[in-house]
């Protein structure tokens, strides 16, 4: 294997962690799900470090890396929602109900909906305007960090000790606000960029 492709190989391996993560959450194997999530996070840091340290950045890697991150985060939100729903909340003090309260269906839908809009917009721009380039904005980075922290805290809550209700509620609304704001920011920024590029193309 060409070492230049090593970061991309790690990224693809991270994508392959999505099915076992979903299965573990559905099956109630919360400790295993937490370890999978931590391993995925480590692989994300590793492939990024390798690419920058040895100059192994590629256009494919620039596309695959954010896609892998979105797949894992979306799967985590869906899996956490399913984990709570599977418990049925028969016991309001159970870890399962804590997970359901922390990740309601509307929040999972908001996270996934934002990513669908971003991917659809990027695809439309690529095929109608030109190659998609550019780095994530600070708002996008903050949103991703908040989502990752929320997922890990929720997994820890399911595996060992649930979050305090006030902390869980605050985290839920913070993630929701950041997700919504960053989604609107993406739409506005890329719509303006597409408009400028389209006008320039038409002369």
Secondary structure, 3 states (H helix, E strand, C coil): CCHHHHHHHHHHHHHCHHHHHHHHHHHCCHHHHHHHHHHHHHHHHHHHHHHHHHCCCCHHHHHHHHHHHHHHHHHHHHHHHHHHHHHCCCCCCCHHHHHHHHCCHHHHHHHHHHHHHHHHHHHHHHHHCCCCCCCCCHHHHHHHHHHHHHHHHHHHHHHCCCCCHHHHHHHHHHHHHHHHHHHHHHHHHHHHHHHHHHHHHHC
